[in-house]
Amino acid sequence: MLCAEKLTVASTNAPTNGALSLPGTVETVDYQGQAARYFLRLGHAAPGNQHDR
């Protein structure tokens, strides 16, 4: 289980300091007043790639 308060979104070249990291893309940001929801696509496959299904 992933807890949102424990996650960090960082650029590709950001140091991980030993933390587990996954490659991904921020696809959408939904702003809700002072809060924001981030929709991510995780993994190496680019959107629209046949291997992404």
Secondary structure as the mmCIF struct_conf table of DSSP 4:
data_model
#
loop_
_struct_conf.conf_type_id
_struct_conf.id
_struct_conf.beg_label_comp_id
_struct_conf.beg_label_asym_id
_struct_conf.beg_label_seq_id
_struct_conf.end_label_comp_id
_struct_conf.end_label_asym_id
_struct_conf.end_label_seq_id
HELX_RH_3T_P HELX_RH_3T_P1 ALA A 4 LYS A 6
TURN_TY1_P TURN_TY1_P1 THR A 12 ASN A 13
BEND BEND1 ALA A 14 ALA A 14
TURN_TY1_P TURN_TY1_P2 ASN A 17 GLY A 18
STRN STRN1 GLY A 24 GLN A 32
TURN_TY1_P TURN_TY1_P3 GLY A 33 GLN A 34
STRN STRN2 ALA A 35 LEU A 42
BEND BEND2 GLY A 43 HIS A 44
HELX_LH_PP_P HELX_LH_PP_P1 ALA A 45 ALA A 46
TURN_TY1_P TURN_TY1_P4 PRO A 47 GLY A 48
HELX_RH_3T_P HELX_RH_3T_P2 GLN A 50 ASP A 52
#
